[in-house]
Amino acid sequence: MSTKPQGDALPSEAGEARQQALARLSRAAYSLSAADARLRGRATRQAGALSLSHARVLRILAEEGALPVARLAELTETTGAGVTQLVNGLSEQGYVEKAKSLADKRSVLVGLTELGLARHRERERLLADVLERELRGMDDQALDAASEVLRALGGVYNQL
């Protein structure tokens, strides 16, 4: 029978290894966030550069077709105000166009222009090429595990 209270128990080696692995993951998440910030910075300084948020809007519009701003906000997982800013920037670059909805005059529909569709396709090709080059050493199982971790990190970020 143990005389040590459970709260005073030393962490096991497995527990320490887990804490170290989580610390490495935390540092990697911060590094990814910093890379995203650099990408957003380039998108504000360089004509034609796209942040991940801008690219996500283009991807959703390419997949779904023209959408009301409220639905686009939902699918991009951002606020109405946030998606309006994204749409305004994309509109200035000629990638999207806004039009009043015929079904609901209070609603604004956002759709891709031909230039926007071409930019989306170009970005998807670049992303596919970079992913293939940078992740060529990872098998499908590792990629699926990475996808699962990234989705879980999205949940972590939502709690911070």
Helices and strands as residue ranges (DSSP letters): G 6-8, H 13-45, H 52-64, E 67-68, H 69-76, H 80-92, E 96-100, E 108-112, H 114-134, H 140-159
